[in-house]
Amino acid sequence: MSEEPTKLTITHHVAGQGGRYVAVVEGASDEGYLEWEPGGERDGVEIRIAAHTIVPRVIGGRGVAGALVDRLVEDAQRQGFLIRPDCSYVAKKFSENSEWGSLKA
């Protein structure tokens, strides 16, 4: 039984001082998201608090949550901020990916 890969688009939206990564699955009306809040700075480096990762059940099981975290991590690597993984899912992904250790606040 073969399954086609999920076609997923992730965009980043700044809202006030925080932001939201939004995942849209092609053909679905529901969206998943990862919200972050400002967490101050440490040694002059911005900290973003990964507060919530929400994926509606209807689009669950397709790697949406993992893709949202991956995008947050890619942005941290590119833009030079740190992540405080308050969201339990983000914290789990950090524990599974030791190479992200330098990005953890």
Secondary structure as GFF3:
##gff-version 3
##sequence-region A 1 105
A	DSSP	beta_strand	8	15	.	.	.	ID=ss1
A	DSSP	beta_strand	18	25	.	.	.	ID=ss2
A	DSSP	beta_strand	31	42	.	.	.	ID=ss3
A	DSSP	beta_strand	45	54	.	.	.	ID=ss4
A	DSSP	three_ten_helix	57	59	.	.	.	ID=ss5
A	DSSP	alpha_helix	64	79	.	.	.	ID=ss6
A	DSSP	beta_strand	82	85	.	.	.	ID=ss7
A	DSSP	alpha_helix	88	96	.	.	.	ID=ss8
A	DSSP	three_ten_helix	98	103	.	.	.	ID=ss9
###
